[in-house]
Amino acid sequence: MPKATANALTPYFDAIPAIKYEGPDSDNPFAYRYFNPNEKILGKAMKDWMRNAVCYWHTFRGTALDIFGPGTLVRPWEDGTNSLDMAIKRTDVVFDFISRLGVEYYCFHDRDVAPEGADLSETNANLWAVAEKLKKLQKATGTKLLWGTANMFSHSRFSQGAATSPNADVFAYCANSVKEMLDVTKYLAGENYVFWGGREGYNTLLNTDMGRETEHAGAFFRMAVDYAKKIGFRGQFLIEPKACEPTKHQYDFDSATVLGTLRKFGLEKHFKLNIEQNHATLAGHDFCHELAVCTSNGALGSIDSNRGDVMNGWDTDQFPNDYRECAQAWHIIINGGGFGSGGLNYDSKVRRDSYDVADMFHAHICGIDTWARGLRIAAKIIKDKQLDRFVAKRYSSYDKGIGKEIEAGRVNFEKLQKYILAKGEAAPNASARQEYLENLFNKYC
């Protein structure tokens, strides 16, 4: 856990106590009811299952602007500039918040922590100036970097893509950004590096050479892998799928699409996936489907935790509050071996009309407690083994006889035809009992 600090780094959260676990009966809005960091769940501390991370962008750089108006989140520590001086001062606020919240990790894009300069050399220098301060704060508080990444979507130069841009100069600019952020992530002992292709897609095929653009993306990823090896960066590479927004169609549409692309370029051993709850629904899937695609392919790396609104068809990035969904997610995650070097990054925004600094704490407490409650439920399901036994029994025809031969690869069409002709007809299917299983799941919740 982050080190307890006797003296706060800033005065902005003086009215907020350190957030501690008080149990499910607590009425304290500044306490965890389900997240007890060191409590053992299935033999591992809860904090080690969850690996909670505060995101820099929404929490400290977001202003809640939307297409109808400017931001409403006027934070007391901001001076109204995007200067390097403000960026360095802001780091104290970030680490004060993380320490009071009692989580271990944070994550950021390059432009979250440092502004662009008058030219690219100054931009790079700004990033390193802030990175030096971040390293000091990590050491002072015990906070760790879950992952770093480069923002290659906000500036107008990325309006037609980053690595998939038709402009080779933009490709080169992005190479600089990722190179610098890989160096910074290594310098800060970051455990992962994330690629999110914010504008890696197309709006119309009338002006797009899809084959050429995806080849460029593959080449870019290969360069990143080669550079990481050169500098000795051993963190896990992650790719975050998203179906659409801002482009009509993103090349990283969903988990299956990303995995197919990685295999095309021979990169599947170098990358895992960072799944976002809200992005899953934009792709027409539910969150647990995307997790299952990853775990069945040994490719689950980390989670951007948020939710959409069922009444809205876009990426609303709200804090998670559905512990039932999280329980089912944990069942998949745990049976898939856990996160490894990844974790739960709260890529979520407070609402436009929630503008008090206290709301930042309430939002994270709710999100963390939601996942913690889900973890407790999943542990009961796994310990009880009833659900897992049902699934195993449903596929038991593959545990012996012809089924075992199929899975071992020891049969062909001719042998299978001979088998089924001799039998005359397939054995009847047993009931899938969805309703029974839904009722069983409800029992644990």
C-alpha positions in Angstrom: 0.0 0.0 0.0 1.1 3.6 -0.4 3.0 4.9 2.6 1.0 6.9 5.1 2.1 10.5 5.0 2.1 12.5 8.3 1.9 15.7 6.3 -0.4 16.1 3.4 1.3 17.1 0.1 -1.3 19.7 -0.6 -4.1 21.5 1.4 -6.8 20.7 -1.2 -8.1 17.6 0.5 -7.8 18.6 4.1 -11.5 18.0 4.7 -11.2 14.4 3.4 -9.9 11.7 5.8 -7.7 8.8 4.6 -10.1 6.3 3.1 -10.1 3.0 5.2 -12.1 -0.2 5.3 -15.0 -0.1 7.8 -17.1 -3.0 6.6 -20.6 -3.3 4.9 -22.5 -1.7 7.8 -20.6 1.5 7.8 -22.5 4.7 7.2 -19.3 6.7 6.6 -19.3 8.0 3.0 -15.5 8.3 3.1 -14.9 4.6 3.9 -14.7 1.3 2.0 -17.4 -1.2 2.8 -16.1 -4.1 0.8 -12.5 -3.3 -0.2 -10.3 -4.5 2.7 -6.8 -4.4 1.0 -4.9 -7.1 3.0 -7.8 -9.5 3.5 -7.1 -12.9 1.9 -9.4 -13.9 -0.9 -8.7 -17.4 -2.4 -5.3 -17.2 -0.8 -4.3 -13.8 -2.1 -4.7 -10.3 -0.7 -7.6 -8.4 -2.2 -5.4 -5.5 -3.2 -3.2 -8.0 -5.2 -6.2 -9.4 -7.1 -7.4 -5.9 -7.9 -4.3 -3.8 -8.4 -6.3 -0.5 -8.4 -5.0 2.4 -10.3 -6.1 6.1 -10.5 -6.1 7.5 -14.0 -4.5 10.9 -14.5 -6.5 12.1 -17.5 -10.2 12.0 -16.4 -9.5 12.5 -12.7 -7.1 15.4 -12.9 -7.2 16.8 -16.4 -10.9 16.3 -17.3 -13.1 19.4 -17.1 -16.4 17.8 -18.0 -16.8 19.8 -21.2 -19.1 18.4 -23.8 -20.3 19.4 -27.3 -22.9 21.8 -25.8 -20.6 23.7 -23.4 -17.3 24.2 -21.6 -16.1 22.3 -18.6 -17.7 22.7 -15.2 -15.0 21.1 -13.0 -13.0 24.1 -11.8 -10.4 22.6 -9.6 -8.9 24.8 -6.9 -5.3 23.8 -7.6 -5.4 24.9 -11.3 -4.1 28.3 -12.4 -5.8 28.3 -15.8 -2.6 27.6 -17.7 -1.2 24.5 -19.4 2.3 25.4 -18.4 5.1 23.2 -17.3 5.1 24.9 -14.0 1.4 24.0 -13.5 2.1 20.5 -14.6 4.8 20.0 -12.0 2.7 21.6 -9.2 -0.2 19.3 -10.2 1.8 16.2 -9.4 1.6 16.9 -5.7 -2.2 17.0 -5.9 -2.3 13.7 -7.8 -0.2 11.9 -5.3 -2.0 13.4 -2.3 -5.3 12.1 -3.8 -3.9 8.6 -4.4 -2.3 8.4 -1.0 -5.6 9.4 0.8 -7.6 7.0 -1.4 -5.2 4.2 -0.3 -4.5 2.6 -3.7 -1.2 1.5 -5.0 -1.1 2.5 -8.7 -1.7 5.3 -11.2 -1.4 5.6 -15.0 -1.1 8.4 -17.6 -0.6 9.6 -21.1 2.3 11.8 -22.0 0.1 14.8 -22.5 -1.8 14.3 -19.2 1.4 15.0 -17.2 3.3 17.5 -19.5 2.3 20.1 -22.0 3.5 20.4 -25.6 6.3 22.9 -26.1 7.1 25.4 -28.9 8.7 22.5 -30.8 9.1 18.7 -30.4 12.4 19.0 -28.6 10.8 21.2 -25.9 7.8 18.8 -25.7 10.2 15.9 -25.0 12.1 18.0 -22.4 8.8 18.9 -20.7 7.9 15.3 -20.4 11.2 14.4 -18.7 11.0 17.4 -16.4 7.7 16.1 -15.0 8.9 12.4 -15.0 11.7 13.4 -12.6 9.2 14.8 -10.2 6.9 11.8 -10.6 9.8 9.5 -9.7 10.5 11.4 -6.5 6.8 11.3 -5.5 6.6 7.5 -6.3 9.5 7.0 -4.0 8.1 9.2 -1.2 4.6 7.6 -1.3 5.2 4.1 -2.5 2.8 4.6 -5.4 3.6 2.6 -8.5 3.0 3.1 -12.2 0.6 0.5 -13.7 1.2 1.7 -17.2 2.2 4.6 -19.4 1.0 5.5 -22.9 1.1 8.3 -25.5 -1.8 10.5 -26.5 -1.9 10.2 -30.3 -5.5 11.3 -30.8 -6.2 14.8 -29.2 -4.1 17.1 -31.4 -5.2 18.1 -34.9 -2.1 16.4 -36.4 -3.8 13.1 -35.5 -7.1 14.0 -37.1 -6.6 11.2 -39.7 -4.9 8.7 -37.5 -1.6 8.1 -35.9 0.4 5.0 -37.0 -2.4 4.6 -39.7 -2.3 8.2 -40.9 -1.8 8.7 -44.7 0.9 11.3 -43.7 4.3 9.7 -43.1 5.4 12.7 -41.0 2.6 11.9 -38.5 3.9 8.3 -38.4 7.3 9.6 -37.5 5.9 12.0 -34.9 4.1 9.1 -33.3 7.4 7.1 -33.3 9.0 9.8 -31.2 6.0 9.9 -28.8 6.1 6.2 -28.2 9.8 6.0 -27.9 9.9 8.8 -25.3 7.0 7.3 -23.3 8.6 3.8 -23.4 11.8 5.4 -22.0 9.7 7.3 -19.3 7.7 4.2 -18.4 10.9 2.2 -17.9 12.4 5.1 -15.9 9.3 5.1 -13.6 9.3 1.2 -13.3 6.0 1.0 -15.1 4.7 -2.5 -15.3 2.9 -2.2 -18.7 2.6 0.0 -21.7 -0.7 0.5 -23.4 -1.6 1.3 -27.0 -5.1 2.8 -27.6 -5.7 3.7 -31.2 -7.9 6.7 -30.5 -8.2 7.6 -34.2 -6.8 4.4 -35.8 -9.7 3.8 -38.1 -11.6 5.3 -41.0 -14.7 7.3 -41.6 -15.2 6.4 -45.3 -13.7 3.8 -47.5 -13.9 6.2 -50.4 -10.6 7.8 -49.3 -9.0 4.8 -47.4 -6.5 2.1 -48.3 -7.3 -0.2 -45.4 -4.7 -2.8 -46.3 -1.9 -0.2 -46.4 -3.0 1.4 -43.1 -3.2 -1.9 -41.2 0.3 -2.8 -42.6 1.6 0.5 -41.2 0.0 -0.3 -37.8 1.7 -3.7 -37.8 5.1 -2.1 -38.7 4.6 0.4 -35.9 3.9 -2.3 -33.3 7.0 -4.2 -34.4 9.2 -1.1 -34.0 7.8 -0.7 -30.5 8.6 -4.3 -29.6 12.1 -3.9 -31.1 12.8 -0.7 -29.2 11.5 -2.1 -25.9 13.9 -5.0 -26.3 16.8 -2.6 -27.1 16.3 -0.5 -23.9 15.5 -3.5 -21.7 11.9 -2.6 -21.0 10.3 -5.8 -19.7 6.8 -4.5 -19.1 3.8 -6.0 -20.8 2.5 -4.4 -24.0 -1.2 -4.0 -24.0 -3.7 -3.0 -26.8 -7.1 -1.6 -25.8 -9.9 -2.5 -28.3 -12.7 0.0 -29.2 -15.3 -0.3 -31.9 -16.0 3.3 -32.9 -15.8 6.9 -31.6 -14.3 9.0 -32.9 -14.0 7.2 -36.2 -16.8 5.3 -37.9 -14.8 2.1 -37.6 -11.7 1.5 -35.5 -9.1 -1.1 -36.6 -9.0 -2.3 -33.0 -12.8 -3.0 -33.1 -12.9 -5.8 -30.4 -10.8 -8.4 -28.8 -11.2 -10.9 -31.6 -10.2 -8.3 -34.2 -7.1 -7.3 -32.3 -6.0 -10.9 -31.7 -6.5 -11.6 -35.5 -4.4 -8.5 -36.3 -1.6 -9.5 -33.9 -1.5 -13.0 -35.4 -1.3 -11.6 -38.9 1.9 -9.7 -38.0 3.4 -12.4 -35.8 3.0 -10.2 -32.7 0.7 -12.3 -30.5 3.5 -13.3 -28.1 4.3 -9.7 -27.3 0.9 -8.2 -26.6 -2.1 -8.8 -24.3 -5.3 -6.8 -24.2 -6.6 -4.0 -22.0 -10.3 -4.4 -21.9 -12.6 -1.5 -21.3 -16.1 -2.3 -20.0 -17.8 0.6 -22.0 -15.9 -0.3 -25.2 -17.2 -3.8 -25.1 -20.8 -2.6 -25.3 -19.9 -0.2 -28.2 -18.8 -3.3 -30.1 -22.1 -5.0 -29.5 -20.7 -7.4 -26.9 -21.1 -7.5 -23.1 -18.0 -7.0 -20.9 -17.8 -10.6 -19.9 -17.8 -11.8 -23.5 -14.7 -9.7 -24.2 -13.0 -11.1 -21.0 -13.8 -14.6 -22.1 -12.3 -14.1 -25.6 -9.1 -12.9 -23.9 -8.8 -15.6 -21.3 -9.6 -18.4 -23.8 -6.7 -17.0 -25.8 -4.3 -16.4 -22.9 -4.4 -12.7 -23.7 -6.1 -10.9 -20.8 -3.7 -8.1 -19.6 -5.6 -5.4 -17.7 -9.0 -3.6 -17.5 -10.1 0.0 -18.0 -13.0 0.0 -15.6 -16.0 2.0 -16.3 -19.6 1.6 -17.6 -21.9 3.1 -20.2 -25.5 4.2 -19.7 -28.1 1.9 -21.3 -30.0 4.9 -22.5 -27.0 6.4 -24.3 -25.2 4.9 -27.2 -21.8 6.4 -26.6 -18.8 6.1 -24.4 -20.0 7.8 -21.2 -17.1 6.5 -19.0 -19.1 6.4 -15.8 -17.7 4.8 -12.6 -18.7 1.1 -12.2 -21.5 0.3 -9.8 -22.8 -3.1 -11.0 -21.3 -5.6 -8.5 -23.2 -8.4 -10.2 -21.4 -7.8 -13.5 -18.1 -7.5 -11.6 -18.8 -10.8 -9.9 -19.3 -12.6 -13.2 -16.2 -10.8 -14.6 -14.1 -12.0 -11.6 -15.2 -15.6 -12.1 -13.8 -15.4 -15.6 -10.6 -13.4 -14.6 -9.7 -15.8 -11.7 -10.4 -18.9 -13.7 -8.2 -17.4 -16.4 -5.3 -16.9 -14.0 -5.8 -13.3 -12.9 -4.2 -10.1 -14.3 -0.5 -10.8 -14.1 1.1 -7.3 -14.4 -2.2 -5.6 -15.2 -5.0 -4.3 -12.9 -8.1 -2.2 -12.6 -7.6 1.3 -13.9 -10.6 3.5 -13.2 -10.9 5.1 -16.6 -14.0 6.9 -15.4 -15.3 10.5 -15.1 -17.4 12.1 -12.5 -20.6 13.6 -14.0 -20.7 17.1 -15.3 -22.7 18.3 -12.3 -20.5 16.6 -9.7 -17.9 19.3 -9.4 -16.8 19.2 -5.8 -13.5 17.5 -4.9 -15.3 15.2 -2.5 -17.1 13.7 -5.6 -13.7 12.5 -6.8 -13.4 10.4 -3.7 -17.0 9.2 -3.7 -16.7 8.1 -7.3 -13.5 6.0 -6.7 -14.8 4.6 -3.4 -17.9 3.3 -5.3 -15.9 1.9 -8.2 -13.4 0.1 -5.9 -16.0 -1.2 -3.6 -18.1 -2.5 -6.6 -15.1 -4.6 -7.8 -14.3 -5.7 -4.2 -17.9 -6.8 -3.6 -17.8 -8.7 -6.9 -14.6 -10.3 -5.9 -16.1 -11.6 -2.7 -19.1 -13.0 -4.6 -16.9 -14.7 -7.2 -14.8 -16.3 -4.4 -18.0 -17.9 -3.0 -18.9 -19.2 -6.4 -15.4 -20.7 -7.0 -15.2 -22.2 -3.5 -18.7 -23.7 -3.8 -17.7 -25.2 -7.3 -21.4 -25.8 -8.2 -21.3 -23.6 -11.3 -17.9 -24.9 -12.4 -19.0 -28.5 -11.9 -22.1 -27.8 -14.0 -20.0 -26.5 -16.9 -17.5 -29.3 -16.6 -20.4 -31.9 -16.7 -21.9 -30.2 -19.8 -18.7 -30.9 -21.7 -18.1 -34.3 -20.1 -18.6 -36.2 -23.5 -15.1 -34.8 -24.4 -13.5 -36.4 -21.3 -13.7 -40.0 -22.7 -14.3 -42.0 -25.8 -14.7 -40.3 -29.1 -14.8 -36.8 -27.5 -11.4 -37.4 -25.9 -10.1 -38.6 -29.3 -11.4 -35.4 -30.9 -9.6 -33.1 -28.4 -6.4 -35.1 -28.7 -6.4 -34.7 -32.5 -6.4 -38.4 -33.1 -9.4 -38.7 -35.4 -10.4 -37.5 -38.9 -13.7 -37.2 -40.9 -13.5 -40.8 -42.0 -13.1 -42.2 -38.4 -15.8 -39.9 -37.1 -18.2 -41.0 -39.9 -17.6 -44.6 -39.0 -18.2 -43.9 -35.3 -21.5 -42.1 -35.8 -22.8 -44.5 -38.5 -22.3 -47.3 -36.1 -24.1 -45.4 -33.4 -26.9 -44.4 -35.7 -27.7 -41.0 -34.1 -26.1 -38.4 -31.8 -26.9 -38.7 -28.1 -29.5 -36.2 -27.1 -28.3 -32.9 -25.6 -28.9 -32.4 -21.9 -30.8 -29.2 -21.0 -28.5 -26.2 -20.8 -30.5 -25.0 -17.7 -29.8 -21.3 -18.2 -32.7 -20.3 -15.8 -31.4 -22.6 -13.1 -27.9 -21.2 -13.4 -29.2 -17.6 -13.3 -31.1 -18.4 -10.1 -27.9 -20.1 -8.7 -25.9 -17.0 -9.5 -28.5 -14.9 -7.7 -28.0 -16.9 -4.6 -24.4 -15.9 -4.3 -25.2 -12.2 -4.9 
